[in-house]
Amino acid sequence: MYEVLVILQLSITAADREAVMRVTSPTQSISNRVFVAEADPSAISRIRSMRGVASVLTNAEPAVQQSHRLDDTETLFVEAWMSRLGKEKKRPGDNLDWDTPPMQPPDHE
């Protein structure tokens, strides 16, 4: 399963929205037209081809918000989703015991 960001067209009909929801259901949403869902690879191409679907993102495509007339809240949601893709957090001490040098126990800071 892949996590995808789905953006529906402004003019999507209720019947078309229901059809999309039968193929994939939101795990997170910001509006009735912008949501994150899990989909298997075969479903992704099917969702992209459905009526009323403006975009299905599987990775960060630039300037998506301008092309789909998203409101400010939807834009922030899309930008937040895109910002975490492909970025691995680097933290000092990852996979080390909490008291491994140079890490200090909380009561010795």
Backbone hydrogen bonds, N-H to C=O, Kabsch-Sander energy under -0.5 kcal/mol:
donor,donor_aa,acceptor,acceptor_aa,energy
2,Y,39,A,-3.0
4,V,2,Y,-0.5
4,V,37,A,-3.0
5,L,57,L,-2.4
6,V,4,V,-0.6
6,V,35,F,-3.3
7,I,55,S,-2.9
8,L,33,R,-3.3
9,Q,52,G,-3.2
12,I,9,Q,-1.4
17,R,13,T,-2.4
18,E,14,A,-2.4
19,A,15,A,-1.9
20,V,16,D,-2.0
21,M,17,R,-2.2
22,R,18,E,-1.3
23,V,19,A,-0.9
23,V,20,V,-0.8
24,T,20,V,-2.1
27,T,36,V,-3.3
28,Q,36,V,-1.6
30,I,34,V,-2.1
31,S,34,V,-1.3
35,F,6,V,-2.2
36,V,28,Q,-3.1
37,A,4,V,-2.5
38,E,25,S,-0.7
39,A,2,Y,-2.7
43,A,40,D,-1.0
44,I,40,D,-1.4
45,S,41,P,-1.0
46,R,42,S,-1.0
47,I,43,A,-3.0
48,R,44,I,-2.4
49,S,45,S,-1.3
50,M,47,I,-1.6
53,V,50,M,-1.6
54,A,7,I,-2.0
54,A,52,G,-0.6
55,S,7,I,-2.2
57,L,5,L,-3.1
61,E,59,N,-0.8
64,V,61,E,-0.8
67,S,63,A,-1.1
68,H,64,V,-0.8
69,R,66,Q,-0.7
70,L,65,Q,-1.4
75,T,71,D,-2.7
76,L,72,D,-2.2
77,F,73,T,-2.1
78,V,74,E,-2.6
79,E,75,T,-2.8
80,A,76,L,-2.4
81,W,77,F,-2.2
82,M,78,V,-2.7
83,S,79,E,-2.2
84,R,80,A,-0.9
84,R,81,W,-0.6
85,L,82,M,-1.1
87,K,84,R,-0.9
88,E,86,G,-0.6
89,K,87,K,-0.6
91,R,89,K,-0.6
94,D,91,R,-1.8
96,L,93,G,-2.3
100,T,97,D,-1.8
103,M,100,T,-2.4
108,H,105,P,-2.4
109,E,106,P,-0.9
